[in-house]
Amino acid sequence: MLTIGEFSKISHLTLKTLRYYDEIGLLKPAFIDAKNNYRYYNVSQLETALLIARLKSYLFSLEEIKVILANWENTELLNSKMKAKQENLTQQITFYSSLSKKLKHDIQLLEEEENIMGYLDQIEIKLVDHLTYHIVSQRKQINAADFLLHFNELFSKILFENLSPIAKPLAIFHSSEYEPENYDVEIAIPLAMATNKTKVFNPGLCAMATLIGSYNELPSIHTKLHVWIAENNYKLNGAPFEVYQTDPYSTAEEDHITEVYFPIKKNEGAS
């Protein structure tokens, strides 16, 4: 058997770490001397220590590793968890790669003495007053992280009832503030004809801008619209809404097309 010091030296795990692993039940000593509380490990436990280090390098939490070790014989469980972690890491790599490109671009602009917020000037605002749809909708208080699930739920109902969409789906945002854990959102799908389950959606005059790219850039569009509305003597006249021209499941993030609409009317009281 190996003393805790010997085990620490071979495994490259500190004494503090080994004691903590023992405390949380992740890697317990094979034997503890009742007289002096010295910890001893079997040589075979070195392989477990290597596995823990390997899983930690894949960014598994200690709780996740504990579950894996407890079900070590279940290769299907390990395989599924490894695949899920791989997918998560791939998403993070994509995110940080995109972030790095944006950072590089902003640095280049600064070195050229350009304004890194200049892209706002390139956002085109249009006036739209032609949208009239018969929509079937579903309004809920949701977590923004469940946004697509909310959409899928409504699409399932549409398919089940053999209804025919005539235009792209949209989301109407009724919340007075941004509260992602408790978002008041109405998901809607325009139908080819009115039914007893539809209502008329006619927002009237709208200021509209189109985003091509990640949904994370939506605040830029919202900012531009608000500035434009104030500068052109309008005010909001209803809940903002977004129309999703591309399928988020089959379209690359940088190719998402989202139309953002703010219902407006002339600000008669402004000087």
Helices and strands as residue ranges (DSSP letters): E 2-3, H 4-11, H 15-23, E 31-32, E 39-41, H 45-57, H 62-70, H 75-111, G 118-122, E 126-128, E 133-142, G 144-146, H 147-160, E 170-173, G 180-182, E 183-191, E 199-201, E 206-212, G 215-217, H 218-231, E 234-236, E 241-244, G 253-255, E 257-266
